[in-house]
């Protein structure tokens, strides 16, 4: 894999680069968000490790710019572990969020998990239709009565996961782990909030997302 490491601390870049290359991958470096955006315009990467607090252009802004042109998996690396930072990152389409300090071994495990989830998602290329709700896995499109629904990146991930596990009861904890891809230490309102927004976008077909009181949710037709 080609992995871009974006961090203004040279020591952190060096440690991650050494471990990434030790695992048989190619590592590339950027010292700030501006450099990361430029490199992503000129090259393709399999995964980006992105710090948040950097000079010139912060990690959040860099991810916004990169996502305009390329859909590259991003793992945020930050000393900021507040819930609102994590939620904002995931709304931008970030695949995972690792709080500093971390071990390079953990970061590599996160990289492998993210790429496996991405491969699984891309292999699920079927188009599924449930009455007037059409879910295009490969194209990452959702249509409600023939009109394209405008969902956030995390709403797409959540709906696709529910559809792939149709008929299976899913706890909030499992949804957090498999869809958000990190060990969530807050409460379960993250899932409930996104389910509410998703249901609003699905209009009458919100009925397919069934609430399991005291447990979680299920996609049921």
Phi, psi and omega per residue, in radians:
X1 nan 2.627 3.039
X2 -1.763 2.031 -3.034
X3 -2.074 2.215 3.104
X4 -1.722 2.143 -3.127
X5 -1.828 2.054 -3.075
X6 -2.042 1.932 -3.127
X7 -2.830 2.446 -3.125
X8 -1.407 -0.132 3.098
X9 -1.665 1.970 -3.080
X10 -1.037 -0.644 -3.118
X11 -1.108 -0.756 3.132
X12 -1.123 -0.753 3.102
X13 -1.038 -0.726 -3.101
X14 -1.134 -0.758 3.137
X15 -1.118 -0.810 -3.135
X16 -1.152 -0.707 3.133
X17 -1.053 -0.771 -3.130
X18 -1.073 -0.754 -3.100
X19 -1.262 -0.713 3.125
X20 -1.052 -0.759 3.136
X21 -1.249 -0.579 3.092
X22 -1.075 -0.560 3.130
X23 -1.449 0.104 3.064
X24 1.582 0.310 -3.123
X25 -1.881 2.906 3.059
X26 -1.680 2.284 -3.108
X27 -2.002 2.380 3.098
X28 -2.247 2.672 -3.019
X29 -2.164 2.603 2.986
X30 -2.476 2.421 -3.047
X31 -1.620 -0.144 3.106
X32 -2.798 3.026 -3.075
X33 -1.128 -0.645 3.134
X34 -1.061 -0.792 3.136
X35 -1.139 -0.654 3.125
X36 -1.102 -0.768 3.125
X37 -1.074 -0.774 -3.139
X38 -1.090 -0.777 -3.130
X39 -1.112 -0.664 -3.120
X40 -1.238 -0.465 3.059
X41 -1.254 -0.547 -3.063
X42 -1.640 -0.348 -3.035
X43 -2.426 2.888 3.057
X44 -1.911 2.427 3.114
X45 -2.265 2.692 3.124
X46 -1.504 -0.572 3.135
X47 -2.621 2.547 3.032
X48 -2.060 2.280 2.990
X49 -1.746 1.988 -2.959
X50 -2.115 2.085 3.010
X51 -1.307 2.790 3.134
X52 -1.653 -0.990 -3.044
X53 -1.469 1.784 3.139
X54 -2.476 2.724 3.094
X55 -1.272 2.850 3.075
X56 1.252 -0.970 3.127
X57 -2.652 2.130 -3.099
X58 -1.285 2.937 -3.067
X59 -1.099 -0.698 3.122
X60 -1.052 -0.825 -3.128
X61 -1.145 -0.654 3.118
X62 -1.121 -0.734 3.124
X63 -1.081 -0.735 3.111
X64 -0.985 -0.813 -3.115
X65 -1.168 -0.756 -3.115
X66 -1.121 -0.736 -3.096
X67 -1.172 -0.327 3.092
X68 -1.143 -0.536 -3.065
X69 -1.955 -0.524 -3.056
X70 -2.459 2.493 3.126
X71 -1.717 1.348 -3.124
X72 -1.787 2.294 3.085
X73 -1.005 2.364 -3.120
X74 -2.190 2.320 3.014
X75 -2.003 2.074 3.136
X76 -1.406 2.437 3.069
X77 -2.101 2.075 -3.051
X78 -2.669 2.609 3.016
X79 -1.417 -0.175 3.140
X80 -1.554 1.930 -3.074
X81 -1.863 0.210 -3.108
X82 -1.138 2.595 -3.096
X83 -1.042 -0.713 -3.072
X84 -1.162 -0.527 3.068
X85 -1.155 -0.742 3.132
X86 -1.136 -0.791 -3.127
X87 -1.093 -0.724 3.120
X88 -1.095 -0.726 3.123
X89 -1.061 -0.783 -3.111
X90 -1.211 -0.533 3.072
X91 -1.147 -0.509 3.109
X92 -1.318 -0.190 -3.129
X93 1.766 0.226 3.099
X94 -1.166 2.513 -3.066
X95 -1.547 -0.476 -3.134
X96 -2.770 2.878 -3.070
X97 -2.479 2.082 -3.114
X98 -2.025 2.240 -3.111
X99 -1.614 2.314 3.066
X100 -1.311 2.576 -0.043
X101 -1.343 2.618 3.141
X102 -2.392 2.871 3.058
X103 -1.716 2.508 3.090
X104 -0.991 -0.555 3.126
X105 -1.119 -0.712 3.111
X106 -1.136 -0.757 -3.140
X107 -1.060 -0.725 3.129
X108 -1.130 -0.661 3.095
X109 -1.116 -0.682 3.109
X110 -1.143 -0.719 3.109
X111 -1.026 -0.833 -3.136
X112 -1.096 -0.697 -3.141
X113 -1.144 -0.741 -3.134
X114 -1.118 -0.782 -3.119
X115 -1.176 -0.602 3.099
X116 -1.175 -0.724 3.098
X117 -1.106 -0.709 -3.139
X118 -1.129 -0.760 3.115
X119 -1.088 -0.730 -3.140
X120 -1.112 -0.705 -3.141
X121 -1.152 -0.754 -3.101
X122 -1.233 -0.475 3.099
X123 -1.339 -0.362 3.098
X124 -1.452 1.266 -2.941
X125 -1.643 0.271 -3.110
X126 -1.375 2.706 3.013
X127 -1.846 2.156 -3.083
X128 -2.008 2.512 -3.131
X129 -2.264 2.271 3.111
X130 -2.211 1.693 -3.016
X131 0.990 -2.086 -3.119
X132 -1.603 0.156 3.124
X133 -1.792 2.091 3.122
X134 -2.018 2.262 -3.108
X135 -2.068 1.987 -3.140
X136 -1.786 1.741 -3.062
X137 -1.109 -0.836 -3.063
X138 -1.197 -0.756 -3.116
X139 -1.408 -0.134 -3.099
X140 0.937 0.850 3.105
X141 -2.195 2.588 3.082
X142 -2.294 2.295 -3.120
X143 -2.108 2.324 3.091
X144 -1.988 1.931 -3.075
X145 0.916 0.745 3.059
X146 1.500 -0.145 3.139
X147 -1.830 2.348 -3.101
X148 -1.176 2.251 3.104
X149 -1.488 2.386 3.124
X150 -1.660 1.724 -3.113
X151 -1.875 2.709 3.016
X152 -1.299 2.797 3.119
X153 -0.921 -0.689 -3.102
X154 -1.307 -0.522 3.051
X155 -1.137 -0.711 3.062
X156 -1.014 -0.884 -3.102
X157 -1.021 -0.751 -3.104
X158 -1.140 -0.800 3.135
X159 -1.125 -0.797 -3.135
X160 -1.059 -0.688 3.140
X161 -1.150 -0.759 3.112
X162 -1.074 -0.753 -3.121
X163 -1.145 -0.758 3.141
X164 -1.095 -0.454 -3.137
X165 -1.910 0.634 -3.096
X166 -0.908 2.275 3.099
X167 1.488 -0.051 -3.109
X168 -1.786 2.310 3.083
X169 -1.269 2.191 -3.083
X170 -2.085 2.137 3.119
X171 -1.289 2.788 3.084
X172 -1.066 -0.656 -3.137
X173 -1.093 -0.727 -3.139
X174 -1.183 -0.704 3.106
X175 -1.087 -0.747 3.105
X176 -1.057 -0.792 -3.077
X177 -1.200 -0.781 -3.026
X178 -1.474 -0.563 -3.111
X179 -1.605 -0.799 3.138
X180 -1.431 -0.486 3.017
X181 1.278 0.503 3.056
X182 -2.601 2.828 3.133
X183 -1.375 1.841 -3.024
X184 -1.498 2.168 -3.080
X185 -1.832 0.020 3.112
X186 -1.568 -2.576 3.127
X187 -1.755 -3.032 -3.041
X188 -1.570 0.089 -3.079
X189 -1.129 -0.380 3.105
X190 -1.009 -0.862 3.138
X191 -1.137 -0.820 -3.098
X192 -1.049 -0.712 3.136
X193 -1.111 -0.773 -3.132
X194 -1.228 -0.623 3.075
X195 -1.089 -0.730 3.128
X196 -1.070 -0.794 3.126
X197 -1.143 -0.724 3.139
X198 -1.100 -0.794 3.117
X199 -1.035 -0.688 3.131
X200 -1.063 -0.655 -3.133
X201 -1.348 -0.418 -3.129
X202 -1.498 -0.125 3.096
X203 0.959 -2.193 -3.039
X204 -1.171 -0.334 -3.106
X205 -1.490 0.137 2.978
X206 -1.047 -0.357 -3.109
X207 -1.074 -0.384 -3.114
X208 -1.275 -0.366 3.113
X209 -1.655 1.816 -3.027
X210 -1.669 2.296 3.085
X211 -1.447 2.255 3.064
X212 -1.828 1.746 -2.998
X213 -0.944 2.224 3.117
X214 1.374 0.010 -3.097
X215 -2.207 -1.172 -3.070
X216 3.052 -2.197 -3.046
X217 -2.507 2.889 3.107
X218 -2.632 2.443 3.026
X219 -1.602 2.033 -3.033
X220 -2.387 2.278 -3.121
X221 -1.942 nan nan
